[in-house]
Amino acid sequence: MTLSNFFSAYRVVHRLAGRIRIHIPALSGLPAGWQKYLKPATEVIILKKSIHAVEVQPVSGSLRIDYDPQKLD
């Protein structure tokens, strides 16, 4: 899978004010050795002001982001 295919394959599966869950198929096929990079990647996302939490579920291939809906839409 190329990098452009990786990013074009994602889709929003659930969205509420303050929470979004995105399915990223490449995450479900992520080799175990690469999973150690998930925590640093989520820490970079959470540096954005108004983002409270980021969780990656490699088994389901999903990314959940909790944010302040007053500051981000």
N, C-alpha and C positions, 0 to 999 in steps of 0.2 A: 504494500500500500504506500503510495506516495504521500508526501506531506499535504498536498492540496486535497487529495482524496480523504485524508484523515479529517481535515477540518470541514470539508463539504458533506461528510456523512453524518454529522451530528444532527440531533433534533430535540426540541423541547418536548418533554413528555408530561410535565406537570408544572403549573405556575399558579401561585397565590401571591397576594401582596406580601412581600417580604421573604419569599422563598421561590426558588426555581430549581427544577431538576432537569438535567440535560443528559440524553443518552448519547454516548460516544462509543461506537462499536469497537474501535481500536483498543479501548481500555479493557474490554472483556478478553481480548487475546493477548494481553500484556504478559510477557514472560515474567516469572517470579523474580528473577534477578533485577528486573527494571522497576519493580514495585517499590523499591527503596527510594526511588526518586519522586514518588507521589507526595510524600510529606513536604519536601522542599518546594515542590510546585504549588501545593495548596497554600503554603506560607507566603509565597509571592502574591497570590491572588488576594489573600486576606490583608495585605498591606494597603489595599485600596480602602480609603476611608468609607465608612458606611457599610462595609461587609463585615458581618459578625462571625460567620463560620463557613467553612468549606469542607465537604466530605466527599471522598472518592470511594466508590464501591466497585472494585475491579471485577468481582464475580458477575455483577449485573451490567457492568459497563456504564455506570452512571456517575454524574457529578452533581452534587447538591450545593447550592449557594444560598445562605441566609443573609439577608441584607436589610437595611433600613429603608422601607418604601417611601418615606418622606424625602429622602435624599437621592435615591436612585429609582429609575422607573424601568 
